[in-house]
Amino acid sequence: MTIMGATMAVAGVQAAALGSAWTLRSRENALKRQLPYVVSLAVGVLLATAILHLLPEAVSQVGERPILWLLFGGTVLFLFAVERMLFVLTGSTAEPDVGQINVHHHRAHRAKPMNLLLASMLHSFIDGAAVAIAFVASSRIGWLTALAIALHEIPHRMGDFAILVHLKLPMNRALRFCAVAGLPSFLGPAAVLFAGVKYAGEIALLLPVSAGSFLYIATVNLMPELHEESNWWRVLLQLMFLCVGVGLVMVVGGLSGS
């Protein structure tokens, strides 16, 4: 039931992400205005899920051991190193710019469709594994993790789609690329199922890894995109949506845990 729930959650995440890319075809201007608030909401949900749920659950299952904090901090450094190496090797990162749907020319010029696809497929696999790991801890944390990843994946997939269209791919082909990019996420639950059978006692050590990845995505990938806004009213709206994201996790987590 745990893996079935994780697979259903992953399917929901990918459907929401692909649906956002499909909607972008006809409603670009409206989505461009709303995207910063979706990103703000995602930051709040990611941070709250990592700090209020994944880390406490990891401490509960693993204990206050140095390995927990080593994995937590090491994940942040590892993801930074992977993104830097991907950028040097391919000109693409696992995270496209999401603050603007219109892609800057110099960045799109360096990116290649297959490089972008490979980076996104790696990212999707990690997301799928994170959902499955959270479901192993509890269904409550699993669904919260799926919500956090869905809110992050929506602007991510929209960014992929915008870059591919800017690279002169037909819209239908760009959508197919986005769909293929999400397929490895279904391998995540399979990998966790395999690991759970052989290493059931150690799988809880992956909870701080998930928490570290959420912290990295929120602070390194998403928050800098919000710095471009200079209008006071829109900045306040971004902060409000960030707080709404935190509150949403607290409310949903509280209701699920009661």
Backbone hydrogen bonds, N-H to C=O, Kabsch-Sander energy under -0.5 kcal/mol:
donor,donor_aa,acceptor,acceptor_aa,energy
5,G,1,M,-2.7
6,A,2,T,-2.3
7,T,3,I,-2.6
8,M,4,M,-2.4
9,A,5,G,-2.4
10,V,6,A,-2.6
11,A,7,T,-2.4
12,G,8,M,-2.1
13,V,9,A,-2.4
14,Q,10,V,-2.5
15,A,11,A,-2.2
16,A,12,G,-2.3
17,A,13,V,-2.3
18,L,14,Q,-2.8
19,G,15,A,-2.4
20,S,16,A,-1.8
21,A,17,A,-1.6
22,W,18,L,-2.4
23,T,19,G,-2.4
24,L,20,S,-1.5
25,R,21,A,-0.6
25,R,22,W,-1.0
26,S,23,T,-1.2
27,R,23,T,-1.6
31,L,27,R,-2.4
32,K,28,E,-2.5
33,R,29,N,-1.5
34,Q,30,A,-1.5
35,L,31,L,-2.2
37,Y,34,Q,-1.0
38,V,34,Q,-1.5
39,V,35,L,-2.6
40,S,36,P,-2.1
41,L,37,Y,-2.4
42,A,38,V,-2.4
43,V,39,V,-2.4
44,G,40,S,-2.1
45,V,41,L,-2.4
46,L,42,A,-3.0
47,L,43,V,-2.6
48,A,44,G,-2.3
49,T,45,V,-2.5
50,A,46,L,-2.3
51,I,47,L,-2.8
52,L,48,A,-2.6
53,H,48,A,-0.5
53,H,49,T,-1.1
54,L,49,T,-2.9
55,L,50,A,-2.4
57,E,53,H,-2.2
58,A,54,L,-2.2
59,V,55,L,-2.6
60,S,56,P,-2.3
61,Q,57,E,-2.2
62,V,58,A,-3.1
63,G,58,A,-0.7
63,G,59,V,-1.4
65,R,63,G,-2.5
68,L,65,R,-1.3
69,W,65,R,-0.9
70,L,66,P,-2.3
71,L,67,I,-2.4
72,F,68,L,-2.1
73,G,69,W,-2.6
74,G,70,L,-2.6
75,T,71,L,-1.9
76,V,72,F,-1.1
77,L,73,G,-1.9
78,F,74,G,-2.7
79,L,75,T,-2.6
80,F,76,V,-1.8
81,A,77,L,-2.3
82,V,78,F,-2.6
83,E,79,L,-2.4
84,R,80,F,-2.2
85,M,81,A,-2.4
86,L,82,V,-2.7
87,F,83,E,-2.2
88,V,84,R,-2.2
89,L,85,M,-2.5
90,T,86,L,-2.7
91,G,86,L,-0.6
91,G,87,F,-1.6
92,S,86,L,-0.7
103,V,101,I,-0.6
108,A,104,H,-2.2
109,H,105,H,-2.3
110,R,106,H,-1.1
111,A,107,R,-1.7
116,L,112,K,-2.8
117,L,113,P,-2.4
118,L,114,M,-2.5
119,A,115,N,-2.3
120,S,116,L,-2.3
121,M,117,L,-2.4
122,L,118,L,-2.1
123,H,119,A,-2.0
124,S,120,S,-2.5
125,F,121,M,-2.1
126,I,122,L,-1.9
127,D,123,H,-2.2
128,G,124,S,-2.7
129,A,125,F,-2.3
130,A,126,I,-2.3
131,V,127,D,-2.2
132,A,128,G,-2.1
133,I,129,A,-2.8
134,A,130,A,-2.1
135,F,131,V,-2.0
136,V,132,A,-1.8
137,A,133,I,-1.3
138,S,134,A,-2.3
142,G,138,S,-2.2
143,W,139,S,-2.6
144,L,140,R,-2.0
145,T,141,I,-2.4
146,A,142,G,-2.2
147,L,143,W,-2.3
148,A,144,L,-2.4
149,I,145,T,-2.5
150,A,146,A,-2.5
151,L,147,L,-2.2
152,H,148,A,-1.4
153,E,149,I,-3.1
154,I,150,A,-1.8
156,H,152,H,-1.5
157,R,153,E,-3.2
158,M,154,I,-2.0
159,G,155,P,-2.3
160,D,156,H,-2.1
161,F,157,R,-2.5
162,A,158,M,-2.4
163,I,159,G,-2.3
164,L,160,D,-2.5
165,V,161,F,-2.4
166,H,162,A,-2.2
167,L,163,I,-1.6
168,K,165,V,-1.8
169,L,164,L,-2.0
174,A,170,P,-2.6
175,L,171,M,-2.3
176,R,172,N,-1.8
177,F,173,R,-2.3
178,C,174,A,-2.1
179,A,175,L,-2.3
180,V,176,R,-2.6
181,A,177,F,-2.3
182,G,178,C,-0.9
182,G,179,A,-0.7
183,L,179,A,-0.6
183,L,180,V,-1.1
185,S,182,G,-1.3
186,F,183,L,-2.0
187,L,184,P,-1.4
188,G,184,P,-0.7
188,G,185,S,-0.6
190,A,186,F,-0.8
191,A,187,L,-2.7
192,V,188,G,-2.3
193,L,189,P,-2.4
194,F,190,A,-2.3
195,A,191,A,-2.6
196,G,192,V,-2.7
197,V,193,L,-1.6
198,K,194,F,-1.6
199,Y,195,A,-3.7
202,E,199,Y,-1.0
203,I,199,Y,-1.0
205,L,202,E,-1.8
206,L,203,I,-1.8
207,L,204,A,-1.7
210,S,206,L,-2.1
211,A,207,L,-2.4
212,G,208,P,-2.5
213,S,209,V,-2.2
214,F,210,S,-2.2
215,L,211,A,-2.3
216,Y,212,G,-2.3
217,I,213,S,-2.6
218,A,214,F,-2.5
219,T,215,L,-2.4
220,V,216,Y,-2.8
221,N,216,Y,-1.1
221,N,217,I,-0.6
222,L,217,I,-2.1
223,M,218,A,-2.1
225,E,222,L,-1.1
226,L,222,L,-0.7
226,L,223,M,-1.5
227,H,223,M,-0.6
227,H,224,P,-0.9
228,E,225,E,-0.7
229,E,226,L,-1.1
235,V,231,N,-2.5
236,L,232,W,-2.5
237,L,233,W,-2.0
238,Q,234,R,-2.3
239,L,235,V,-2.4
240,M,236,L,-2.3
241,F,237,L,-2.6
242,L,238,Q,-2.1
243,C,239,L,-2.3
244,V,240,M,-2.3
245,G,241,F,-2.2
246,V,242,L,-1.9
247,G,243,C,-2.9
248,L,244,V,-2.7
249,V,245,G,-1.8
250,M,246,V,-2.1
251,V,247,G,-2.8
252,V,248,L,-2.9
253,G,249,V,-2.6
254,G,250,M,-2.1
255,L,251,V,-2.7
256,S,252,V,-2.5
257,G,253,G,-1.8
258,S,254,G,-0.9
